[in-house]
Amino acid sequence: MAGLLTVAAPWLAARQPLRGWLLALTVRATGLRGSLEVERASLGWFSPLRLSEVVWRDEQGELIAQAAEVSTSRTLAGLIWNHAKLGTMRIERPVLRLAYVEDGSNLEQALAGLFAHEDTQPSASGMTCRIEVQDGEVHISDQPTRRRWKLSELRAEVVVEPSTTPLRVDVAAKQELGGRRVPCRLRFNALPPPPGSSSPAGDATSDRWELSLHRLPLAPLAPLLRRSLAGAELQGELNATLQAAWDAVT
């Protein structure tokens, strides 16, 4: 009987109402605020995980994010056996609704509990993963000024690989401007320390990073600037290529 339950556990977890109970448990355990909903789930010990029609709402029931499908390249058994190697997570047709308010944003409020528990979370050191986002949208609203912005056709790739590039981010989208869709892009690379940059005692390290911006819209960043400069506004686009390197004593 115990063996049968073990084999059937993923199938049972994918069924309602147990699926709803597990999602609620996940929200409480991570410190997320709000609720998670999954219309369909495909779980198996030796098959990739697949969730369909994933929805995240805040505590007032307002939509924060949704995705048509979230899938992983690794199996459930593989993730349990080696949870530091997460493989590739693919997010299809996600929609993010970011709403700025006077004292922050809906996203910050929903993630506040997660950040509060950050010190108690297991270390991510040595973790490898790749996140791919396809055909996404971002809707941004600034409630104090009643301004709105939209990014569409968003695709993104985030790679964490400590042995080569600790962090690589590549995000491309199209911004809606006067009825036109103008492409914009952000690329960021955190580079590993060069050979010989740390002593055997580990008391010095070298940090390097590269940042490339192409037609990054500035207006949606104005609500963040107003937190330091009341009434501040931003307009236009930013094109830049930056490189930085420094030594830090630990």
Secondary structure as UniProt FT lines:
FT   HELIX           2..13
FT   TURN            16..17
FT   HELIX           18..30
FT   STRAND          35..44
FT   TURN            45..46
FT   STRAND          47..57
FT   TURN            59..60
FT   STRAND          63..75
FT   HELIX           76..81
FT   TURN            83..84
FT   STRAND          85..92
FT   STRAND          95..101
FT   TURN            102..103
FT   STRAND          104..105
FT   HELIX           106..116
FT   HELIX           118..120
FT   TURN            125..126
FT   STRAND          128..142
FT   TURN            143..146
FT   STRAND          147..161
FT   TURN            162..164
FT   STRAND          165..177
FT   TURN            178..179
FT   STRAND          180..191
FT   TURN            195..196
FT   TURN            200..201
FT   STRAND          204..217
FT   HELIX           219..221
FT   HELIX           222..225
FT   TURN            226..228
FT   TURN            230..231
FT   STRAND          237..249
//
